[in-house]
Amino acid sequence: MAPVAMRSVTRSLSDALPVSYWLDDPGKPPAQPALTSDEHCDLLVIGGGYSGLWTALLAKERDPARDVVLIESKEAGWAASGRNGGFCAASLTHGFANGLARWPNELAKLEELGARNLDGIEAAVARYGIDCDFERTGEIDVATEPHQVDELREMQEEAERLGFGGAVFLDRDAVRAEVDSPTFLAGLWDRDGVAMLNPAKLAWGLKQACLGLGVRIYENTRGLKMSASGAGLAVRTPYGRVFARRVALGTNIFPSLVKRIRPYTVPVYDYALMTEPLSADQLKAIGWQNRQGLGDSANQFHYFRITPDHRILWGGYDAIYPYKGKLDSEYDHRPETYLKLAQHFFTCFPQLDGLRFSHAWGGAIDTCSRFSAFFGTAHGGKVAYAAGYTGLGVGATRFGADVMLDLLDGARTERTELEMVRSKPMPFPPEPIAWTGIALTKWSLARADARGGRRNLWLKTMDRLGLGFDS
């Protein structure tokens, strides 16, 4: 099949709206009023993304009498929770390989807890009637280079050797029978460990569930400063203060009110495209009847999935780290990345030549040097935090919410006993060292993709130190 012409690729972006497809929804709920007076509560949750919403919801489920307030600087779900790919994974460790490398002795427990956490999300979606297109379709990791085929086989064999079977290896014909791309050489299908959903509708549904349980939510209310106040804490906002016995921080990439944890995360800007709905003939040309999520196996990888109305979301590849790690709305849209993603899309699916993109968007996510969340407390145990989800927060934030509540309650649980929960990643060095190191790592990862997966001395050194850069 002939490659798609560059003019056709460029034309595909001509009508793309610069906004998250998920947030461009007339059914978006209205914002709750801002806080304009002082409040008192048992638990203050700061952040209205998944992390904060799950924390508030689970806090009320654990103790319906607990008085909970949640504040959000803009509107619930407006940031990473409303613009991700909608992959809700059971993994708490950013995948099996990362978990095996970092916590081999407790991987069985982490896998068990992750599976239970995903089941808990599915149950909550049903219990609260959250209409978020939740589909337990699984995900296929696809190989697009010969060395990746061997890597997928080795991953499956290692998982089975350790008693974590369940992923199905698909050869070239089998994977193309699921989703037909001339670039696919093999696949590894995790049938049960990933669900597809509408991320914004999940956030909005969690917000409504919180309100229904009596959580007081104040939107367009930014937490400016936190300080001790009597036996508890006071958080100042633009128009009032919240006095709380305990505080849970779910601010992720945005500057934490506990300043000492800021060096543990850096922002990475991630980008995605959404196509217009596919016609019947276009759907037939690619198959995709089982609606799995997909991701390729490169270091600079793409993630992609199909929506209930037959659009394709195509994201990833470029992970942009801004100079000196500064959050800047200028990075939210990057036409050169959109063009690159469109080129890659039509390389993957040349049979869809002529399809156009309806939306193109980007934004910051948080990452840490171990690629998966870390946890802790401050102010004598009165404050708990969770951050560093590195793109897999759709599912893992519910687990993180449970961890924060355990820590605030001073409870010794199977979660708080985990080395993963008790340990911290290595912080990033000060700038400009961090920017230089991340730039070198990105260059090295791209080079490894081009050289059959062979990692250079820099990457091998980062591996030994347990450091890296991922999206």
N, C-alpha and C positions, 0 to 999 in steps of 0.2 A: 504494500500500500504506500502510495507516494506521501511524503511529508506534507504537512499543512503549510501553506504559504504564509510568510510573515505578515503580509497585508491582511490576511484573514484573521490571524491571531490578534493583531492590533484592533481590527474592527470589532472583535468579540467583546472588547471592553468599553465600547463607545457609550453604552447606555447604563453602565454599572453605577449604582448609587453608592456614595462613600459612607455607608452606614451598615452596621451589622444586620444581616437579614433577619435574625431572630428578634432584634429590638424594633425593627421596622414593621410593627404589628398594631393595627388599629384596636386590638383588644387589650393593649397594655393598660394595666390598672392605674388609676390616678395616684399621685404622690400623697403620702400622709403629711399633715402639717409639720412645720418646723417647731422645735422646742423654743418657747418664748418666755419661760419662767423656770424657777428652780424645781427639780424633781428629786424624790427620794425612792430608793428601791433596794431590794436584796442583791440583785445581780444586774450590772450594766454590761451590755454587749456592745462593742464598738465595731461597726462594719456590717453592711447589709448585703454582702455577697453570701455564697453558700456557707462559708465558715461561720459567720455570725448568725445567719438564719437557722442553721442546724443547731447551733449552741443554744439559742433562745428556745427553739422548739423542744429539744431534748431536756432542757432545764425544767420546762413546765410539765413535760411528761413524767420526769422523775419525781417532781414535787409540785403538784398543781397549785399549792398555796404560795409557792415562791413568787415574789413580786419581781418581774423582769421588765427592764427597759432596754430598747435597742435604738441606737442612733446611727445614722448613715449620712455621709457628707453630701451625697447627691440623691439618687433613688436606688432602691433595692435592685440588684442585678445589673446595674448599668455598666460595670467594668468587665473583668474577665469572666464573671459568672454569666453574662449575657452575650458574650461574643466568642465563646469557645466552640469546638467542633461537635459537642454533644456526645462525646465518648465517656460513658460512665463505667469505669473499670473497677474490678474487685481488687486489683493490686494496690497495696499500700506502699510499695517500695520502688515505684517507677519501673515495673516489670520484673520478671523472674530473675533475669541475669544480674541486675543491679542488687536485688535482695540477696542472691546467693553470694555475690562478691563481698557484701558488707556485713550481713548477719546470717552466716551459714548455720549457726547453731540454733537459731530461733526461727528459721525460715518456715518450718512447718506450722508453727503457731501464727506467724504473720500471714501465711496463706489462708489458714483457717479463719482468722479474724477478718481478713479481707473478704472472704466469701460470705461470712455472716453479715458483714457491713453492707454488701451489695444486696443481700436478701432483705436487710432492714430498710434500705432505700426503696426497694420494690414494694415492701409492705406499707411503708409510709405513703407512697404515691397512691396506693389503693385505698388506704384508710382515710386519707384526707381528700380523696377525689381530685387529685392533681392531674389536670389534663395536659400532660407534657409529652405525649407520643412515646411513652416508655416501651421499648422493644428489646427483649433479651436475645439479640441476634448473634452475639459473639463478634470476634474480630479476627481478620486474617492478616498476619504479617507476610508480605509478599517479597520474593527475591526477584530483583531485576538485573542482577549480575551473577555470573557463575559462582564466584566465591560465596555469595550470600546463600545459595542453595545448600552448600556444605554447612554453613553456619546454622541454618534452620534445622537441618538434620541433627547436628550436634546438640542443639538446644533441646530438641524433643527427646533425644536419647538421654541426656543428662537429667532432664526432668523425670523421665520414667525410672531411671536408675535410683533417684532419690525418693521415688514413690509419689511423684506429682504428675501422674499420667493424665490424659484427657484431651490434650491438644492433638489434632489430626494433621499429619503431613499430607500435603497435596502436591503431586507432581505437576508438570507443566499442563498436561491435558486436564487434570482434575481442577486445578485452580482456574483455568480459563473456562471451564464449564460453569464455575460459580460467577466469575466476572471476567469478561473477555477483553484482554488487552494483549497486543503483540509483545509488550515488554515483560510480561509475567513469565517467570521460569519455574516457580514453585511457590508454595505457601504453607503456612502453619496456622491452622484454624483453632483458636480457643473458642469452643462452641458456647460456653456458659459463663465465662468470666467477664464479659463486657456487655453492656446494654447501650442502645442508641436512644437519645431523647432530644427534646427541644430544650436547650439550656435556659433560655429566658423564661419559658413557661414553668420550668421547675422552680426557678427563683421566685417568680410571682406567686406560684402555688404555695411555696414555703412561707412567704410573707403572709398570705391569707390565712394559712393554718396557724401561724403565730398569733395573728390578731384574734382568731377564733378562740384561742386558749387564754386570751387576756394579756398577751404581751403588748406593751405600749411602745409603738414604733414612731420615731420622729425622723423624717427624711429632711434633706437639705440642712442637716445639722452636723457640723464637723466638730469632732473632739479636738480641742486646741492644746490643752495642757492637763496633766494629771498630777495630783499631789495628795499627800496624806491629809486626812480630816477626821480627827477623833479616832474611833476604832475602825474606820473605813477609809474611803478615798473620795476625792472630789474631782470631777472632770469638767473643765470649763468649756463652754461652747459659745458661739457668737452672741446669743441672746439670753443665756442662762447657764446654770450649773446643774450637774447631776451628782447627788451624794449617794454612794453605794457601799454596801458591805464588801462586795466582791466585784471584780471587773474581768471580763474575757475580751481579749484583743483578737479580732479577725480581720485585720487591715492588710495582711499579706504584703504586697509590694509597696504600698504607701507607707510613708515614714511612721515607724512605730512610736507610740508614746513612751515606750521603754527604750531609750536611746542606745543602750549597750547591745541590743540585738540587731541594730541596723547593719553592721558589717557582715552579717551572716547571709544576707540576700542581695541580689542585684537584679535590675530589671532587664528583661529580654522582650523585644518587640516581635510579636508573631502576627502573621497575615493570612487572610483567607479570601477565597472567591466563592460565590454561589451562582450556579447557572440558572437560566430560565428553565421551566419544566420541559422535560424530554417528551418528544412525541412517541406514539406507539412504535413506530419504526425504529427510532433511536434507542428506545428501551430494548427492543428485540436485538439490536445490533450488539449490545453489551451484556445482555443477560441480567445478572444481579437480582435474581428472583428472591434470594434469601436475605437480602438487605443488610448484610454484615457491614461493620466498619472495616476499613482497610488502612494499612500503613506500610510503606516500603521499608526495607531493611538498611538503607544507607545511613551514614552518620548524619548527613543533611537530608532529612527524610520528609516525605509528604504524608499527610493523613487525609483520608477522604471517605465520604459516606453518602448515602442516598436518602432523601427525605420522603415522608409519606406522599407528598405531591410530586414526586419524581424529579426533583432537582438534585444536582450533585454539588456538595460542598468539597472544595479542594484547597487545602491549606498546608502551612509548614514551610520547609526548606530554608528560607532565609530566617535566621535568628539574629536580629539586630541589637547589638549592645551599644547604647548611646555613649558618646565620649564622656568620661568621668562618671558614668552611671546616673546621669541626671534624667529624671522623668520630664518629658517634653511632648506636648500634644502635637508638635510638628511631625513626630515619628508615627503618629496614629495612622497616617496614610502615606504610602510610598509607591508611587506609580511604577518605578523601575522594578520593584518586587512584584507588583501585580502583573506586569508584562512577562516577567520571568515565570511566574506561576502559570499564566495562560499558555505560554510555550510548552511548559512541562505537561500541562493537562492534555493538550492536543498530541503530544508525543505519546502519552499513555493511551489516549482514546482517539486515534486519527479518524475513526469511523464517525465521530461526532463533529466533523468539520462543518462549520456554519452555525453551530450552537453559540449562543451569546451568554454573557454573564450579567446578572441583574444587580448584584451587589459585590462590593469589594471593600474590605475593612481590615483594620489592624489595631493593636494596642499592646500594652505592657502586661506581662505575667512575671511572677517572681520565680527565681531559681536560687538554689543553694549548691554548695560544692558536693553534696552527696545525692542531689537530684530528687530527694523525697523529703517530706515534711519533718520538721524538728519542733520540739515543744519545751516549755519551761515555765517558771514562775518568777515573780518579782514582788517587791513591797511585802516581804515576809509571808509570801504565799497567798496574798490577797488578790494578786493579778496573775492570770495565766495567758499564755499566748501559743499560737501555732502558726507556722509560716513555712515557705519553701516548697510548695507542692509541685512546682515545675511542670505545669500543664496537665497533671492528673488529679486536679482538685475536685472534679465533678463528683467523684465517688469518695475519695479519701478525706474530704473535709468533714464528712459525717463522723468518721472515726476520730478525726482531730477534735471535733466538738466534744465527743465523749471523753477524750483524754483531758481536755481543758477542765471539764466539769469534775472529773475524778481528782485532778490536782487541786482545784479550788475547794473541794470537799475534804481534802486531806485523806482520801481513800486509797487503800492499797488494793489494787485490782490487777487482773491479768494484763491489762494495758500498761499500767504504770510500772509493772515489773520488767517490761521489755527493755533490752539494751537500746533498741531503736528510740524509745521514748526517753530513756535516762541520759543518752549521749547527745552531743552536739556535733554538727559538721564543722569543718575547719572554716574560719571566717575568711573572707576575701581580703587581700592586702589593700593598703591605701592606694588611692590614685596618685599618679597615673600608672602605677605598677599593675593594678587590676586590669585596666583597659589594655595595656600592652600584652599581658599574659592571655587575656581572653581573645584578642585579635590573633595571636600566634596559635592558640588552640583551634580557633575556627579555620585558619588557613591549613593547619595540619590535618584536621578532620576532612576538609575538602580534598586534600592531597591523598589521604588514605582511600577515600571513595574512588579516586581516579587510578589508584595503584593496587586494585584487587584487595582492598582492605588492609594492606600492610601499614602498620603504625610506625611513625618515625620515633626518634629518640625522645622528643618532647612529649609526645603522647604516652610513651611507655613510662616516662618519669612521672607524669600526671597520674597514670594508673597506679603506680606504686604508692603515691602519696594519697590516693583516694580523692583526687581532685578532678574537676572537669567542667564542661560547659555544655548545656543541653537545653532543648526546648520541647 
